[in-house]
Amino acid sequence: MLWRCVLRIPYRSTTTRPVRDVLRKMSTADALSAEITKQTALLNELRLQNNDPARLDATKRELGELKRRFAAISRVNDPAENGAPADRDEGKKRERLLLKTAKVGEDWHKGLLDLRKCTVREHIERIVKDVFTTYGGSCLDTPVFERKDILAGKYGEDQKLIFDLMDQGGEQLALRYDHTVPLARYIAMSGATVQGKIWQVGKVYRRDSPSYVQGPDAGIHAGRTVFLSLPSVLRLKRATVQDLDIVGVWDPMIPDAEIVSLLCTILSNLDVGEFTIKINHRKILDGIFEVCGVPPDKIRSISSAVDKLDKLPWSDVKKEMTEEKGLSSDVADKIGEYVKHKGGPALLDQLKADETLMSNPSAKQGLQDMELLFTLLKAYNNVIDKISFDMSLARGLDYYTGIIYEAIVEASAPPGFSCANATAPPPATAGASSPAQPKKKSKKPKADTLEEEEEIDESQVGVGSIAAGGRYDNLVGLFTSAAAGEGKKGASLPCIGVSIGMDRIFAIIWPKWVERGMRSKETMVYVMAAGDGLLEERIRLVQELREAGVKTDFLAKKKPKLPAQFAAAEKDEVPFDIILGADELKEGLVTVKEQKWEFVQSADQGIKVRREELVAWLKSTPTYLNWSSGRLI
């Protein structure tokens, strides 16, 4: 009866109602947090399994609802929300830490989610770097931060996408938008004396919401296809970009041809499928704008509008030119007659026959450069047939002064993509089809600012161009002149370069990697012990194999059970299991079992190999010889 007496004791609570509500709801918040973690893991698993889209959508909706409920409950921890004094110095309850990455990107780790994704990225980076060095490039690593005034005024309408940072030590900083401007700054700081080929690999940042540019159906407008055949185009806030630039004064168009050849070699080695490189010349474009009557102060903004012709129909681009940028309709129509053309040397002949265009010095110089470029590219094997002289290619960045180019792949290109050969006759014009309009962004504010943005699965979206670049002869001089002071001209140095978008290439290669059964690791041997742990013997053999160049691993347990060791080896798809036994070791033997991932019944117990002959035996097997770069056969 004691408990009944205790309940009868008068009790006056000194805890206010809002605080009691917080304590009562804390357990609910913990449960929701655990459920969110569980639901997120389920969503990632369904994505990797390419599960039913309806089930994926349902799982996403459930996850969003859980996050909204969690955010609503979490708000009661804010003293101001509950009428409590908002004393920021004393008595403030520590807020719950929100464990998530910043909006600029995500983590990549071989031990999380799908082990193979990070391996694919390393595979791409290794191939690109190998081509960079094959072409004579040397490495440069610039800081991810730059002074804000270094980046300002270099990116045209994309200027608004630069990530600004708070003052750091009295300097206004920003995250780099690309590798080109930091390279030009580096060259200017060296006194514009750098010569040669320079490559860089690193992350760049865009203050842009990760999004998909929708385009479910292909349609042809003004003689060119404008909507992607894949569901969308990948856009990321953070991207890994690999650049190679040729710096210095060289004979005309030789560095330009080298860059185009390098790009073709990289894309061929990466096995991205059929690709084409669209090429144009800024001087030709500027000449077209001038003869069509575009005012000089509108040339760059009109060029940015033309650059959208691979995503929008001509009617939308013309509307932007006339209604948003104040260009007359007649001038826009004249531009439209030029930018619809694409082809090869035949197009050059057609443009050179245009007396109005050839009367413009800028256009004439650009056409002469293109003619020389095509002549040089014919000397490179398997390059000219990948080129398309595309008059609609504009590239929106302000610093380009000469040849410009971008690479697209069959998966993200229009249906007529196979006719991209620059020397082939232009394809017949297909009938127009009505494009699907891009989905409009909702202006409705988010219900909760704590709700995370939807993660992007790069393998499920279209990728657009996978590489791009051009010539920028004045950017270094812009920096040296600004550093020299007003009215003074600094030294300049011509440059041309290309940027490879590793994230977009990953979106193409990853599905192929999965389809072919590529591995996540390159471990070739897993050393095990039967019966007693034989830890020291395992370590000695592991070290011996590693010193011989054989990638080897073992289970870090003193006396592991044999099934656990087999499970660890199978998880990493290791082709050879070496099993140590006390009796075999006395005879100088080890048991080698070759693993095969096939749905068959096998009674293979492995074979006995003499310990001193083990390394030579392993390296002579067909399995070892064929398992290069983690390939599963």
TORDO-764735 format. One record per residue (C-alpha): residue in three letters; x negated, y, z negated. Coordinates in pm, whole numbers, always signed. Example, Ala and Ser with C-alpha at 12.3 -4.5 7.8 and 13.67 -1.06 7.14 Angstrom:
2
SITE   resn        X        Y        Z
SITE    ALA    -1230     -450     -780
SITE    SER    -1367     -106     -714
//
This chain:
633
SITE   resn        X        Y        Z
SITE    MET       +0       +0       +0
SITE    LEU     -300     +224      -16
SITE    TRP     -260     +331     +342
SITE    ARG      +94     +452     +272
SITE    CYS      -34     +669      -15
SITE    VAL     -297     +817     +207
SITE    LEU      -36     +912     +464
SITE    ARG     +165    +1092     +197
SITE    ILE     -120    +1325     +105
SITE    PRO      -29    +1676     +228
SITE    TYR     -256    +1789     +508
SITE    ARG     -281    +2131     +665
SITE    SER     -474    +2133     +989
SITE    THR     -726    +2416    +1038
SITE    THR     -766    +2325    +1407
SITE    THR     -585    +2549    +1652
SITE    ARG     -348    +2391    +1904
SITE    PRO     -568    +2467    +2213
SITE    VAL     -868    +2295    +2051
SITE    ARG     -657    +1991    +1961
SITE    ASP     -541    +1975    +2323
SITE    VAL     -903    +1971    +2439
SITE    LEU     -993    +1688    +2202
SITE    ARG     -687    +1490    +2309
SITE    LYS     -767    +1530    +2679
SITE    MET    -1140    +1454    +2660
SITE    SER    -1081    +1079    +2675
SITE    THR     -860    +1130    +2982
SITE    ALA    -1136    +1334    +3151
SITE    ASP    -1390    +1057    +3080
SITE    ALA    -1159     +799    +3232
SITE    LEU    -1100    +1015    +3538
SITE    SER    -1475    +1069    +3582
SITE    ALA    -1533     +693    +3575
SITE    GLU    -1249     +637    +3820
SITE    ILE    -1391     +905    +4056
SITE    THR    -1728     +727    +4053
SITE    LYS    -1559     +395    +4127
SITE    GLN    -1344     +542    +4407
SITE    THR    -1646     +717    +4567
SITE    ALA    -1838     +388    +4575
SITE    LEU    -1537     +219    +4735
SITE    LEU    -1513     +492    +5002
SITE    ASN    -1883     +459    +5089
SITE    GLU    -1848      +81    +5115
SITE    LEU    -1547     +111    +5347
SITE    ARG    -1737     +356    +5569
SITE    LEU    -2032     +122    +5601
SITE    GLN    -1801     -166    +5691
SITE    ASN    -1624      +44    +5961
SITE    ASN    -1299      -45    +5789
SITE    ASP     -942      +27    +5898
SITE    PRO     -904     +408    +5947
SITE    ALA     -569     +402    +5766
SITE    ARG     -728     +248    +5459
SITE    LEU    -1015     +500    +5476
SITE    ASP     -768     +790    +5485
SITE    ALA     -572     +647    +5194
SITE    THR     -891     +607    +4989
SITE    LYS     -995     +966    +5069
SITE    ARG     -656    +1097    +4957
SITE    GLU     -676     +904    +4630
SITE    LEU    -1027    +1038    +4567
SITE    GLY     -914    +1395    +4635
SITE    GLU     -621    +1360    +4395
SITE    LEU     -850    +1223    +4122
SITE    LYS    -1088    +1517    +4165
SITE    ARG     -803    +1768    +4145
SITE    ARG     -675    +1611    +3824
SITE    PHE    -1025    +1606    +3679
SITE    ALA    -1080    +1974    +3766
SITE    ALA     -746    +2071    +3610
SITE    ILE     -832    +1895    +3284
SITE    SER    -1186    +2034    +3281
SITE    ARG    -1056    +2392    +3284
SITE    VAL     -935    +2357    +2925
SITE    ASN    -1301    +2356    +2818
SITE    ASP    -1322    +2724    +2915
SITE    PRO    -1253    +2933    +2599
SITE    ALA    -1107    +3216    +2808
SITE    GLU     -850    +2976    +2955
SITE    ASN     -725    +2882    +2607
SITE    GLY     -718    +3219    +2438
SITE    ALA    -1035    +3158    +2240
SITE    PRO    -1296    +3433    +2210
SITE    ALA    -1546    +3410    +2495
SITE    ASP    -1858    +3447    +2286
SITE    ARG    -2141    +3359    +2523
SITE    ASP    -2409    +3361    +2256
SITE    GLU    -2259    +3175    +1962
SITE    GLY    -2021    +2888    +1921
SITE    LYS    -1978    +2817    +2292
SITE    LYS    -1910    +2452    +2369
SITE    ARG    -2159    +2306    +2615
SITE    GLU    -1990    +2262    +2952
SITE    ARG    -1982    +1930    +3129
SITE    LEU    -2262    +1901    +3388
SITE    LEU    -2139    +1849    +3742
SITE    LEU    -2383    +1602    +3897
SITE    LYS    -2391    +1674    +4271
SITE    THR    -2634    +1800    +4529
SITE    ALA    -2632    +2161    +4644
SITE    LYS    -2427    +2239    +4954
SITE    VAL    -2737    +2248    +5173
SITE    GLY    -2768    +1873    +5196
SITE    GLU    -2767    +1524    +5054
SITE    ASP    -3013    +1274    +4911
SITE    TRP    -3177    +1005    +5121
SITE    HIS    -3318     +711    +4929
SITE    LYS    -3400     +357    +5033
SITE    GLY    -3250     +216    +4717
SITE    LEU    -2903     +371    +4742
SITE    LEU    -2599     +294    +4954
SITE    ASP    -2732     +141    +5276
SITE    LEU    -3104      +69    +5261
SITE    ARG    -3146      +85    +5636
SITE    LYS    -3050     +451    +5688
SITE    CYS    -3372     +589    +5544
SITE    THR    -3569     +331    +5742
SITE    VAL    -3404     +452    +6064
SITE    ARG    -3502     +811    +5987
SITE    GLU    -3861     +706    +5923
SITE    HIS    -3855     +510    +6251
SITE    ILE    -3744     +822    +6442
SITE    GLU    -4000    +1046    +6276
SITE    ARG    -4282     +798    +6338
SITE    ILE    -4206     +772    +6710
SITE    VAL    -4179    +1149    +6758
SITE    LYS    -4503    +1216    +6569
SITE    ASP    -4680     +951    +6776
SITE    VAL    -4578    +1128    +7099
SITE    PHE    -4679    +1466    +6954
SITE    THR    -5030    +1338    +6884
SITE    THR    -5045    +1154    +7218
SITE    TYR    -4992    +1488    +7393
SITE    GLY    -5274    +1648    +7191
SITE    GLY    -5076    +1823    +6917
SITE    SER    -5210    +1927    +6576
SITE    CYS    -4996    +1957    +6262
SITE    LEU    -4874    +2275    +6088
SITE    ASP    -4666    +2291    +5768
SITE    THR    -4500    +2626    +5691
SITE    PRO    -4306    +2711    +5370
SITE    VAL    -3935    +2640    +5358
SITE    PHE    -3894    +2998    +5226
SITE    GLU    -3964    +3304    +5438
SITE    ARG    -3934    +3673    +5369
SITE    LYS    -3589    +3786    +5478
SITE    ASP    -3729    +4061    +5702
SITE    ILE    -3933    +3798    +5891
SITE    LEU    -3616    +3613    +5994
SITE    ALA    -3391    +3917    +6044
SITE    GLY    -3300    +4017    +6399
SITE    LYS    -3429    +3702    +6571
SITE    TYR    -3117    +3488    +6611
SITE    GLY    -2852    +3704    +6777
SITE    GLU    -2500    +3614    +6666
SITE    ASP    -2638    +3327    +6457
SITE    GLN    -2799    +3582    +6224
SITE    LYS    -2503    +3539    +5989
SITE    LEU    -2597    +3173    +5937
SITE    ILE    -2925    +3249    +5758
SITE    PHE    -2934    +3135    +5393
SITE    ASP    -3021    +3445    +5187
SITE    LEU    -3177    +3397    +4843
SITE    MET    -3197    +3614    +4531
SITE    ASP    -3500    +3830    +4459
SITE    GLN    -3804    +3622    +4369
SITE    GLY    -4095    +3823    +4238
SITE    GLY    -3969    +4137    +4406
SITE    GLU    -3925    +3980    +4752
SITE    GLN    -3602    +3922    +4940
SITE    LEU    -3627    +3564    +5064
SITE    ALA    -3431    +3330    +5291
SITE    LEU    -3444    +2965    +5386
SITE    ARG    -3597    +2911    +5728
SITE    TYR    -3346    +2878    +6011
SITE    ASP    -3586    +2704    +6249
SITE    HIS    -3959    +2634    +6292
SITE    THR    -4013    +2880    +6577
SITE    VAL    -4003    +3209    +6386
SITE    PRO    -4226    +3080    +6100
SITE    LEU    -4475    +2959    +6364
SITE    ALA    -4478    +3302    +6531
SITE    ARG    -4532    +3464    +6191
SITE    TYR    -4823    +3227    +6126
SITE    ILE    -4981    +3308    +6464
SITE    ALA    -4939    +3682    +6404
SITE    MET    -5105    +3651    +6062
SITE    SER    -5403    +3480    +6231
SITE    GLY    -5446    +3779    +6461
SITE    ALA    -5281    +3609    +6760
SITE    THR    -5594    +3402    +6820
SITE    VAL    -5440    +3054    +6792
SITE    GLN    -5448    +2842    +7107
SITE    GLY    -5324    +2489    +7172
SITE    LYS    -5039    +2252    +7086
SITE    ILE    -4890    +2271    +6736
SITE    TRP    -4624    +2041    +6590
SITE    GLN    -4411    +2072    +6278
SITE    VAL    -4167    +1841    +6102
SITE    GLY    -3939    +1961    +5825
SITE    LYS    -3596    +2073    +5715
SITE    VAL    -3418    +2387    +5833
SITE    TYR    -3105    +2540    +5685
SITE    ARG    -2789    +2701    +5823
SITE    ARG    -2529    +2883    +5614
SITE    ASP    -2252    +2703    +5792
SITE    SER    -1979    +2473    +5668
SITE    PRO    -2050    +2113    +5774
SITE    SER    -1791    +2064    +6043
SITE    TYR    -1687    +1885    +6355
SITE    VAL    -1628    +2074    +6680
SITE    GLN    -1328    +1879    +6802
SITE    GLY    -1304    +1758    +7162
SITE    PRO    -1124    +1425    +7200
SITE    ASP    -1071    +1428    +7576
SITE    ALA    -1294    +1531    +7863
SITE    GLY    -1168    +1790    +8106
SITE    ILE    -1326    +1980    +8396
SITE    HIS    -1300    +2358    +8413
SITE    ALA    -1467    +2586    +8667
SITE    GLY    -1648    +2285    +8811
SITE    ARG    -1795    +2152    +8487
SITE    THR    -1680    +1925    +8209
SITE    VAL    -1648    +2103    +7878
SITE    PHE    -1505    +1875    +7609
SITE    LEU    -1697    +1588    +7455
SITE    SER    -1577    +1232    +7504
SITE    LEU    -1651    +1157    +7138
SITE    PRO    -1420    +1280    +6861
SITE    SER    -1640    +1564    +6743
SITE    VAL    -1981    +1732    +6733
SITE    LEU    -2207    +1709    +6432
SITE    ARG    -2292    +2032    +6250
SITE    LEU    -2489    +2028    +5925
SITE    LYS    -2609    +2284    +5673
SITE    ARG    -2943    +2109    +5641
SITE    ALA    -3119    +1937    +5928
SITE    THR    -3457    +1777    +5983
SITE    VAL    -3616    +1923    +6295
SITE    GLN    -3934    +1819    +6475
SITE    ASP    -4103    +2087    +6689
SITE    LEU    -4395    +2101    +6927
SITE    ASP    -4509    +2435    +7069
SITE    ILE    -4780    +2523    +7321
SITE    VAL    -4945    +2851    +7225
SITE    GLY    -5177    +3064    +7436
SITE    VAL    -5239    +3204    +7783
SITE    TRP    -5234    +2927    +8044
SITE    ASP    -5163    +2908    +8416
SITE    PRO    -4796    +2956    +8515
SITE    MET    -4545    +2680    +8434
SITE    ILE    -4806    +2415    +8339
SITE    PRO    -4718    +2429    +7964
SITE    ASP    -4349    +2437    +8060
SITE    ALA    -4383    +2116    +8259
SITE    GLU    -4581    +1956    +7975
SITE    ILE    -4302    +2030    +7726
SITE    VAL    -4036    +1884    +7956
SITE    SER    -4248    +1572    +8010
SITE    LEU    -4304    +1538    +7634
SITE    LEU    -3931    +1561    +7568
SITE    CYS    -3855    +1291    +7828
SITE    THR    -4119    +1064    +7672
SITE    ILE    -3976    +1105    +7322
SITE    LEU    -3619    +1034    +7424
SITE    SER    -3724     +733    +7630
SITE    ASN    -3928     +588    +7341
SITE    LEU    -3641     +642    +7097
SITE    ASP    -3404     +441    +7316
SITE    VAL    -3117     +691    +7285
SITE    GLY    -2965     +567    +7609
SITE    GLU    -2912     +764    +7928
SITE    PHE    -3000    +1130    +7883
SITE    THR    -3043    +1443    +8090
SITE    ILE    -3230    +1769    +8034
SITE    LYS    -3040    +2081    +8135
SITE    ILE    -3273    +2362    +8245
SITE    ASN    -3223    +2728    +8322
SITE    HIS    -3426    +3049    +8314
SITE    ARG    -3351    +3358    +8104
SITE    LYS    -3478    +3588    +8379
SITE    ILE    -3235    +3434    +8627
SITE    LEU    -2949    +3481    +8382
SITE    ASP    -3049    +3839    +8305
SITE    GLY    -3072    +3909    +8677
SITE    ILE    -2724    +3764    +8732
SITE    PHE    -2581    +3981    +8454
SITE    GLU    -2749    +4290    +8599
SITE    VAL    -2626    +4239    +8956
SITE    CYS    -2277    +4159    +8826
SITE    GLY    -2266    +4491    +8639
SITE    VAL    -2313    +4395    +8272
SITE    PRO    -2436    +4697    +8071
SITE    PRO    -2789    +4643    +7930
SITE    ASP    -2668    +4667    +7570
SITE    LYS    -2420    +4380    +7627
SITE    ILE    -2651    +4134    +7804
SITE    ARG    -2745    +3936    +7491
SITE    SER    -2389    +3914    +7359
SITE    ILE    -2256    +3807    +7700
SITE    SER    -2534    +3549    +7718
SITE    SER    -2415    +3406    +7386
SITE    ALA    -2062    +3379    +7526
SITE    VAL    -2183    +3195    +7839
SITE    ASP    -2371    +2953    +7613
SITE    LYS    -2034    +2825    +7485
SITE    LEU    -1936    +2682    +7823
SITE    ASP    -2035    +2332    +7711
SITE    LYS    -1765    +2349    +7442
SITE    LEU    -1496    +2579    +7582
SITE    PRO    -1321    +2618    +7920
SITE    TRP    -1409    +2917    +8137
SITE    SER    -1077    +3084    +8054
SITE    ASP    -1168    +3098    +7683
SITE    VAL    -1521    +3222    +7753
SITE    LYS    -1387    +3491    +7986
SITE    LYS    -1137    +3595    +7719
SITE    GLU    -1422    +3636    +7469
SITE    MET    -1619    +3844    +7719
SITE    THR    -1330    +4077    +7801
SITE    GLU    -1121    +4100    +7484
SITE    GLU    -1388    +4066    +7216
SITE    LYS    -1696    +4212    +7387
SITE    GLY    -1538    +4474    +7610
SITE    LEU    -1651    +4347    +7951
SITE    SER    -1434    +4425    +8250
SITE    SER    -1242    +4136    +8404
SITE    ASP    -1400    +4191    +8749
SITE    VAL    -1753    +4165    +8607
SITE    ALA    -1660    +3850    +8414
SITE    ASP    -1523    +3692    +8734
SITE    LYS    -1849    +3766    +8917
SITE    ILE    -2044    +3597    +8636
SITE    GLY    -1812    +3298    +8658
SITE    GLU    -1896    +3247    +9024
SITE    TYR    -2264    +3202    +8934
SITE    VAL    -2255    +3004    +8608
SITE    LYS    -2042    +2722    +8749
SITE    HIS    -2335    +2597    +8960
SITE    LYS    -2573    +2315    +8870
SITE    GLY    -2803    +2087    +9066
SITE    GLY    -3171    +2077    +9165
SITE    PRO    -3396    +2211    +9444
SITE    ALA    -3091    +2250    +9669
SITE    LEU    -2943    +2494    +9419
SITE    LEU    -3269    +2688    +9423
SITE    ASP    -3242    +2724    +9800
SITE    GLN    -2881    +2839    +9766
SITE    LEU    -2971    +3106    +9510
SITE    LYS    -3273    +3225    +9710
SITE    ALA    -3040    +3279   +10006
SITE    ASP    -2834    +3521    +9795
SITE    GLU    -2972    +3861    +9905
SITE    THR    -2798    +4047    +9623
SITE    LEU    -2953    +3821    +9359
SITE    MET    -3299    +3822    +9522
SITE    SER    -3298    +4200    +9521
SITE    ASN    -3318    +4186    +9142
SITE    PRO    -3684    +4155    +9027
SITE    SER    -3593    +3954    +8716
SITE    ALA    -3387    +3695    +8903
SITE    LYS    -3649    +3668    +9180
SITE    GLN    -3928    +3597    +8929
SITE    GLY    -3714    +3338    +8751
SITE    LEU    -3636    +3153    +9076
SITE    GLN    -4005    +3147    +9168
SITE    ASP    -4086    +2999    +8827
SITE    MET    -3820    +2730    +8867
SITE    GLU    -3950    +2638    +9212
SITE    LEU    -4302    +2590    +9072
SITE    LEU    -4164    +2391    +8776
SITE    PHE    -3984    +2143    +9002
SITE    THR    -4305    +2098    +9203
SITE    LEU    -4505    +2017    +8887
SITE    LEU    -4240    +1786    +8741
SITE    LYS    -4257    +1565    +9050
SITE    ALA    -4615    +1478    +8946
SITE    TYR    -4488    +1331    +8616
SITE    ASN    -4340     +981    +8634
SITE    ASN    -3967     +941    +8566
SITE    VAL    -3906    +1307    +8475
SITE    ILE    -3752    +1480    +8776
SITE    ASP    -3457    +1238    +8786
SITE    LYS    -3364    +1346    +8430
SITE    ILE    -3339    +1717    +8515
SITE    SER    -3028    +1924    +8588
SITE    PHE    -3062    +2291    +8688
SITE    ASP    -2758    +2422    +8500
SITE    MET    -2668    +2789    +8549
SITE    SER    -2435    +2792    +8247
SITE    LEU    -2713    +2710    +8001
SITE    ALA    -2791    +3030    +7812
SITE    ARG    -2924    +2942    +7461
SITE    GLY    -2797    +3204    +7219
SITE    LEU    -3123    +3294    +7041
SITE    ASP    -3259    +3640    +7118
SITE    TYR    -3628    +3558    +7141
SITE    TYR    -3623    +3345    +7459
SITE    THR    -3784    +3512    +7762
SITE    GLY    -3829    +3242    +8027
SITE    ILE    -3737    +2880    +8089
SITE    ILE    -3477    +2732    +7851
SITE    TYR    -3358    +2372    +7820
SITE    GLU    -3160    +2128    +7610
SITE    ALA    -3118    +1750    +7614
SITE    ILE    -2788    +1566    +7598
SITE    VAL    -2716    +1195    +7588
SITE    GLU    -2462     +980    +7764
SITE    ALA    -2261     +929    +7445
SITE    SER    -2195    +1301    +7402
SITE    ALA    -2197    +1409    +7766
SITE    PRO    -1907    +1436    +8015
SITE    PRO    -1797    +1140    +8234
SITE    GLY    -1996    +1270    +8533
SITE    PHE    -2316    +1258    +8333
SITE    SER    -2482     +987    +8544
SITE    CYS    -2510    +1236    +8831
SITE    ALA    -2755    +1455    +8638
SITE    ASN    -3044    +1383    +8874
SITE    ALA    -3179    +1722    +8977
SITE    THR    -3273    +1596    +9320
SITE    ALA    -2942    +1421    +9385
SITE    PRO    -2655    +1590    +9567
SITE    PRO    -2398    +1753    +9336
SITE    PRO    -2099    +1532    +9247
SITE    ALA    -1756    +1596    +9393
SITE    THR    -1537    +1820    +9185
SITE    ALA    -1287    +1624    +8984
SITE    GLY     -938    +1731    +8905
SITE    ALA     -888    +1940    +8599
SITE    SER     -733    +1796    +8295
SITE    SER     -588    +1974    +8002
SITE    PRO     -836    +1985    +7717
SITE    ALA     -735    +1927    +7363
SITE    GLN     -756    +2250    +7172
SITE    PRO     -992    +2264    +6875
SITE    LYS     -820    +2230    +6544
SITE    LYS     -774    +2569    +6382
SITE    LYS     -926    +2622    +6043
SITE    SER     -676    +2663    +5768
SITE    LYS     -689    +3000    +5595
SITE    LYS     -524    +2857    +5286
SITE    PRO     -770    +2874    +4996
SITE    LYS     -874    +2559    +4822
SITE    ALA     -668    +2468    +4519
SITE    ASP     -978    +2412    +4314
SITE    THR    -1324    +2553    +4359
SITE    LEU    -1476    +2250    +4190
SITE    GLU    -1348    +2014    +4460
SITE    GLU    -1636    +1884    +4665
SITE    GLU    -1651    +1918    +5042
SITE    GLU    -1583    +1600    +5235
SITE    GLU    -1900    +1412    +5309
SITE    ILE    -2002    +1365    +5671
SITE    ASP    -2083    +1025    +5816
SITE    GLU    -2311    +1122    +6104
SITE    SER    -2268     +786    +6273
SITE    GLN    -1897     +851    +6329
SITE    VAL    -1918    +1185    +6514
SITE    GLY    -2034    +1317    +6846
SITE    VAL    -2372    +1482    +6847
SITE    GLY    -2389    +1739    +7126
SITE    SER    -2741    +1835    +7236
SITE    ILE    -3017    +1641    +7059
SITE    ALA    -3311    +1864    +7156
SITE    ALA    -3358    +2217    +7285
SITE    GLY    -3612    +2493    +7331
SITE    GLY    -3764    +2744    +7566
SITE    ARG    -4030    +3004    +7632
SITE    TYR    -4071    +3299    +7395
SITE    ASP    -4355    +3524    +7507
SITE    ASN    -4279    +3833    +7297
SITE    LEU    -4205    +3699    +6948
SITE    VAL    -4564    +3699    +6822
SITE    GLY    -4615    +4053    +6956
SITE    LEU    -4298    +4162    +6775
SITE    PHE    -4460    +4064    +6444
SITE    THR    -4806    +4206    +6515
SITE    SER    -4660    +4538    +6634
SITE    ALA    -4436    +4565    +6327
SITE    ALA    -4737    +4497    +6105
SITE    ALA    -4952    +4753    +6290
SITE    GLY    -4710    +5036    +6214
SITE    GLU    -4472    +5261    +6402
SITE    GLY    -4586    +5356    +6751
SITE    LYS    -4865    +5097    +6759
SITE    LYS    -4871    +4788    +6975
SITE    GLY    -5009    +4465    +6833
SITE    ALA    -5163    +4168    +7009
SITE    SER    -4922    +3924    +7169
SITE    LEU    -4944    +3559    +7265
SITE    PRO    -4715    +3358    +7496
SITE    CYS    -4550    +3046    +7351
SITE    ILE    -4316    +2769    +7462
SITE    GLY    -4172    +2490    +7248
SITE    VAL    -3907    +2225    +7192
SITE    SER    -3710    +2123    +6882
SITE    ILE    -3596    +1763    +6830
SITE    GLY    -3285    +1724    +6612
SITE    MET    -3357    +1416    +6402
SITE    ASP    -3013    +1408    +6237
SITE    ARG    -2833    +1407    +6570
SITE    ILE    -3064    +1138    +6707
SITE    PHE    -2998     +937    +6391
SITE    ALA    -2625     +950    +6466
SITE    ILE    -2699     +782    +6800
SITE    ILE    -2957     +525    +6687
SITE    TRP    -2794     +415    +6361
SITE    PRO    -2503     +219    +6519
SITE    LYS    -2750      +44    +6752
SITE    TRP    -2973      -41    +6455
SITE    VAL    -2678     -200    +6276
SITE    GLU    -2562     -387    +6586
SITE    ARG    -2907     -537    +6645
SITE    GLY    -2947     -643    +6282
SITE    MET    -3250     -428    +6206
SITE    ARG    -3405     -460    +5861
SITE    SER    -3423     -210    +5575
SITE    LYS    -3779     -301    +5472
SITE    GLU    -4093     -433    +5635
SITE    THR    -4180     -682    +5359
SITE    MET    -4303    -1003    +5524
SITE    VAL    -4369    -1230    +5225
SITE    TYR    -4203    -1286    +4889
SITE    VAL    -4412    -1482    +4635
SITE    MET    -4216    -1703    +4392
SITE    ALA    -4284    -1956    +4120
SITE    ALA    -4103    -2281    +4044
SITE    GLY    -4078    -2399    +3685
SITE    ASP    -4315    -2200    +3464
SITE    GLY    -4340    -1832    +3560
SITE    LEU    -4705    -1852    +3678
SITE    LEU    -4713    -1472    +3655
SITE    GLU    -5090    -1429    +3685
SITE    GLU    -5108    -1673    +3977
SITE    ARG    -4828    -1486    +4156
SITE    ILE    -5001    -1151    +4103
SITE    ARG    -5334    -1286    +4235
SITE    LEU    -5172    -1422    +4551
SITE    VAL    -4968    -1104    +4606
SITE    GLN    -5280     -891    +4580
SITE    GLU    -5476    -1123    +4810
SITE    LEU    -5205    -1100    +5077
SITE    ARG    -5177     -721    +5044
SITE    GLU    -5553     -680    +5085
SITE    ALA    -5524     -889    +5402
SITE    GLY    -5267     -648    +5540
SITE    VAL    -4959     -861    +5472
SITE    LYS    -4670     -665    +5319
SITE    THR    -4583     -868    +5010
SITE    ASP    -4359     -840    +4705
SITE    PHE    -4257    -1046    +4399
SITE    LEU    -4002    -1032    +4117
SITE    ALA    -4132     -833    +3819
SITE    LYS    -4026    -1092    +3561
SITE    LYS    -4248    -1312    +3344
SITE    LYS    -4046    -1633    +3390
SITE    PRO    -3786    -1568    +3659
SITE    LYS    -3545    -1837    +3767
SITE    LEU    -3595    -1963    +4120
SITE    PRO    -3240    -1870    +4241
SITE    ALA    -3295    -1512    +4125
SITE    GLN    -3619    -1495    +4323
SITE    PHE    -3454    -1634    +4636
SITE    ALA    -3170    -1381    +4596
SITE    ALA    -3418    -1091    +4572
SITE    ALA    -3601    -1208    +4885
SITE    GLU    -3277    -1258    +5077
SITE    LYS    -3154     -909    +4983
SITE    ASP    -3457     -757    +5160
SITE    GLU    -3435    -1012    +5447
SITE    VAL    -3794    -1125    +5389
SITE    PRO    -3889    -1386    +5650
SITE    PHE    -4138    -1590    +5442
SITE    ASP    -4095    -1723    +5089
SITE    ILE    -4412    -1863    +4929
SITE    ILE    -4332    -2089    +4634
SITE    LEU    -4604    -2168    +4379
SITE    GLY    -4593    -2485    +4173
SITE    ALA    -4837    -2597    +3905
SITE    ASP    -4909    -2932    +4075
SITE    GLU    -4950    -2780    +4422
SITE    LEU    -5189    -2515    +4290
SITE    LYS    -5412    -2787    +4143
SITE    GLU    -5431    -2938    +4493
SITE    GLY    -5499    -2599    +4652
SITE    LEU    -5159    -2591    +4826
SITE    VAL    -4861    -2355    +4841
SITE    THR    -4514    -2412    +4985
SITE    VAL    -4404    -2175    +5261
SITE    LYS    -4036    -2154    +5353
SITE    GLU    -3935    -1953    +5659
SITE    GLN    -3595    -1789    +5620
SITE    LYS    -3347    -1755    +5906
SITE    TRP    -3019    -1562    +5881
SITE    GLU    -2793    -1804    +6063
SITE    PHE    -2469    -1972    +5958
SITE    VAL    -2609    -2327    +5966
SITE    GLN    -2667    -2603    +5716
SITE    SER    -3039    -2659    +5664
SITE    ALA    -3232    -2915    +5463
SITE    ASP    -3563    -2736    +5527
SITE    GLN    -3771    -2755    +5210
SITE    GLY    -4064    -2563    +5355
SITE    ILE    -4410    -2682    +5451
SITE    LYS    -4732    -2720    +5255
SITE    VAL    -5016    -2485    +5353
SITE    ARG    -5365    -2478    +5205
SITE    ARG    -5421    -2169    +4995
SITE    GLU    -5741    -2062    +5169
SITE    GLU    -5571    -2090    +5510
SITE    LEU    -5250    -1909    +5413
SITE    VAL    -5324    -1562    +5557
SITE    ALA    -5439    -1697    +5894
SITE    TRP    -5142    -1934    +5910
SITE    LEU    -4890    -1656    +5837
SITE    LYS    -5034    -1417    +6095
SITE    SER    -5032    -1683    +6366
SITE    THR    -4663    -1771    +6337
SITE    PRO    -4422    -1642    +6607
SITE    THR    -4199    -1498    +6336
SITE    TYR    -4479    -1282    +6193
SITE    LEU    -4594    -1171    +6537
SITE    ASN    -4243    -1069    +6646
SITE    TRP    -4125     -899    +6329
SITE    SER    -4278     -564    +6417
SITE    SER    -4134     -238    +6280
SITE    GLY    -3886     -428    +6066
SITE    ARG    -3711     -591    +6362
SITE    LEU    -3487     -885    +6280
SITE    ILE    -3490    -1158    +6547
//
